[in-house]
Amino acid sequence: MNAMSKTRTAPVVDRVDGNWIPTPNAMGPFGGLHGGVVSGLLVSEMEVRGAAEGWGQPVSATVYLVRPAPLEPFETVSEIVRGGARLTVVENSIMAGGKLRSKASVAFLNDVPVPGILPPATTSSDPDKLPAWSFEGGFSQPTYLSAVEVREAKDAGTIWVRPKQPLIPEGGVSFGQVMAIADYATLFATYLGGERPKAAGWPNADISVHLSRAPKGEWVGVRPRSAWYPNGTGLTEAELFDVDGWLGRSCQSVVLLPLPE
């Protein structure tokens, strides 16, 4: 994990006596925990454990957002599905009010050198030079957008995000942090496309992320596209980048909410 600036120490979700305590910046646009916070926290917690237990690099994760998670203290419950020398698969769940709220599955791979394989060439990006995001759909109360800085490379169809606060006390820009940022992909797609779906909302039912390597630096670039269908479903996918170039991909199943009559 990459260390964050010493001025960015307050986590979006803190941990006290075994319980997770969300701050106002953990809120989603319609109340309750933001889906990106839910997904990022579940994966980040397993990353911290994986680093301690030698599971290797997290390479993929899927989170199912079973129910909305309230903005109140909650607990997580984890289980090792498979532990091996090369591959480890774990699950982690949020429980609140006696109900399952979300479940994550995370796959880790330990390195085994393969002589003769060369890594892809890297490219260089400097999001610090980009203009600030001009999104005008601000909210009257804090949300997870309050915990991040956003820049736009609209001509390239990419929005860049870096955290102003770490998700959890351990900090760092990790797989979990990338996943939390990737959750914005549908919002970014509507902004870049200049048109929102004719729906009351478009929450995602899940999110899957695959990364080709560990992220470098604090910035995460999201280049999204979305499709909407009259049966009330949608799909958003996004290419993910860091300052060294292509990083991986995310995919979300989207639920379109009907407009009130």
Secondary structure, 3 states (H helix, E strand, C coil): CECCCCCCCCCCEEEECCEEEECHHHECCCCCECHHHHHHHHHHHHHHHHHHHCCCEEEEEEEEECCCCCCCCEEEEEEEEECCCCEEEEEEEEEECCEEEEEEEEEEECCCCCCCCCCCCCCCCCHHHCCECCCCCCCCCCCHHHHEEEEEEHHHCEEEEEECCCCCCCCCECHHHHHHHHCCHHHHHHHHHCCCCCCCECCECEEEEEECCCCCCCCEEEEEEEEECCCCEEEEEEEEEECCEEEEEEEEEEECECCCC
